[in-house]
Amino acid sequence: METENVNTTVSKLRPSPSPVSHFCFTASQIWLRIVAAGTSIAAACLMFNSRQSKVLFGTDLDARYTYNPSFKFFTIMNVVASVLSLLSLLPVFSLGRKFSNPVNYFFLFIHDLILTSLMVGGFGAAAAIAQVGKYGNNHAGWMPICDNFGKFCHKVMASLILSFLSTICYLLLTVISANKAREVSD
């Protein structure tokens, strides 16, 4: 009986979030998810269209994203992140209701954390290969290819920039979701 009184007293003392802060949370979640989805899908489209053929020394040479597993992973992660970002708008809208379950904020945080981790991994892998493509590696005997495949390299660089912006949006979403989950659990 005493524990019930203590729990009801504690819940009465817990301040409810102000409507303005809840609106800002929902609006920032929606805006960042749409921007992240847009930049992710744009990065993936650039990678899908990044190919260039050239004849060097009488030999046809191709540069395509499908020739490198890191670029494939990067492209697939951008598509997956874009789709999951758009699908995650549904829980965000349901959290916007007044009587939503506070535990869902934690699940939204976990979702954002996983997406951020996957995007950072894909971005890092693609950036490492892009750096080797641009500058080569004299110690390993790898020649730079961007001197000969400039169009391909420019598309990959633009895709990396868009993906970096998307990764920043996911990082911000993770921080916002973690903060909201912490506020609700207190």
C-alpha positions in Angstrom: 0.0 0.0 0.0 2.8 2.4 0.9 4.7 1.7 -2.4 1.5 2.6 -4.3 1.3 5.9 -2.5 5.0 6.6 -3.1 4.7 5.8 -6.9 1.7 8.0 -7.3 3.4 10.8 -5.4 6.5 10.5 -7.5 4.5 10.5 -10.7 2.6 13.6 -9.5 5.9 15.3 -8.8 7.4 14.4 -12.2 7.0 17.4 -14.4 5.2 16.8 -17.7 7.0 18.0 -20.8 6.0 21.4 -22.1 4.0 21.4 -25.3 6.6 23.6 -26.9 9.5 21.2 -26.2 7.4 18.3 -27.3 6.6 20.1 -30.5 10.2 21.0 -31.1 11.2 17.3 -30.5 8.6 16.1 -33.0 9.4 18.8 -35.6 13.2 18.2 -35.4 12.7 14.4 -35.7 10.6 14.8 -38.8 12.8 17.4 -40.4 16.0 15.5 -39.7 14.6 12.2 -40.9 13.4 13.7 -44.2 16.7 15.4 -44.8 18.6 12.2 -43.9 16.5 10.1 -46.2 16.8 12.6 -49.0 20.6 12.9 -48.8 21.0 9.1 -48.4 18.9 8.3 -51.5 20.7 11.0 -53.5 24.1 9.5 -52.5 22.9 6.1 -53.5 21.6 7.4 -56.8 24.9 9.0 -57.5 26.7 5.8 -56.8 24.3 3.8 -59.0 25.2 6.1 -61.9 28.9 6.3 -61.2 30.6 4.5 -64.1 33.1 5.5 -66.7 34.7 3.7 -69.5 38.0 4.7 -71.1 40.5 3.2 -73.6 44.0 3.3 -72.3 46.9 1.7 -74.2 44.4 0.0 -76.6 42.5 -1.6 -73.7 38.9 -0.9 -72.6 38.9 -0.1 -68.9 35.8 0.4 -66.7 35.4 2.1 -63.4 32.1 1.1 -61.6 31.0 1.1 -58.0 30.1 -2.6 -58.3 33.8 -3.5 -58.8 34.5 -2.7 -55.1 32.8 -4.4 -52.1 33.2 -1.2 -50.0 31.4 0.9 -52.6 28.6 -1.8 -52.7 28.3 -1.7 -49.0 28.2 2.0 -48.9 25.5 2.2 -51.6 23.3 -0.5 -50.0 23.7 1.2 -46.6 22.5 4.5 -48.0 19.4 2.8 -49.5 18.7 0.9 -46.3 19.1 4.0 -44.2 16.8 6.0 -46.5 14.1 3.4 -46.3 14.3 2.9 -42.6 14.4 6.7 -42.0 11.2 7.1 -43.9 9.6 4.1 -42.1 10.7 5.6 -38.8 8.5 8.6 -39.4 5.5 6.4 -38.4 6.7 5.9 -34.8 7.7 9.6 -34.6 4.1 10.6 -35.5 2.8 8.1 -32.9 5.1 9.6 -30.3 3.7 13.0 -31.1 0.4 12.0 -29.5 -0.1 13.1 -26.0 -0.6 9.6 -24.4 2.1 7.6 -26.2 4.2 5.0 -24.4 7.4 6.5 -23.0 9.3 3.2 -23.6 9.0 3.9 -27.4 11.5 6.7 -27.1 14.1 4.2 -26.1 13.3 2.0 -29.1 13.6 5.1 -31.3 17.0 5.8 -29.8 18.2 2.2 -30.5 17.0 2.5 -34.1 18.8 5.8 -34.6 22.0 4.4 -32.9 22.1 1.3 -35.2 21.5 3.4 -38.3 24.2 5.9 -37.3 26.7 3.0 -36.7 25.9 1.4 -40.1 26.2 4.7 -41.9 29.5 5.5 -40.3 30.8 2.1 -41.3 29.7 2.5 -44.9 31.0 6.0 -45.1 34.4 5.0 -43.6 34.8 2.1 -46.0 33.9 4.1 -49.1 36.0 7.0 -48.0 39.1 4.8 -47.5 38.7 3.3 -51.0 38.1 6.8 -52.5 41.3 8.0 -50.9 43.2 5.1 -52.4 41.5 5.8 -55.8 42.5 9.5 -55.7 46.0 9.3 -54.3 47.0 5.6 -54.7 49.3 3.8 -52.3 53.0 3.8 -53.4 53.9 1.2 -50.7 51.4 -1.3 -52.0 52.0 -0.4 -55.6 48.4 0.9 -56.2 48.2 3.6 -58.8 45.7 6.5 -58.5 42.8 6.2 -60.9 41.2 9.6 -60.6 43.7 11.0 -63.2 42.1 8.8 -65.8 38.5 8.4 -64.5 37.7 12.0 -63.3 33.9 11.7 -63.9 33.7 8.6 -61.8 35.7 10.1 -59.0 33.7 13.3 -59.0 30.4 11.3 -58.6 31.9 9.2 -55.8 33.1 12.4 -54.0 29.7 14.0 -54.3 28.1 10.8 -53.0 30.5 10.8 -50.1 29.6 14.4 -49.3 25.9 13.7 -49.3 26.3 10.6 -47.2 28.4 12.6 -44.7 25.5 15.1 -44.4 23.2 12.2 -43.9 25.4 10.7 -41.3 25.5 14.0 -39.4 21.7 14.0 -39.5 21.6 10.5 -38.0 24.1 11.5 -35.4 21.9 14.4 -34.4 18.8 12.2 -34.4 20.7 9.7 -32.1 21.6 12.5 -29.6 18.0 13.9 -29.6 16.5 10.5 -29.2 18.9 9.6 -26.3 18.1 12.9 -24.6 14.4 12.4 -24.9 14.6 8.7 -23.7 16.6 9.9 -20.7 14.1 12.7 -19.9 11.2 10.2 -20.0 12.9 7.6 -17.9 13.8 10.1 -15.1 
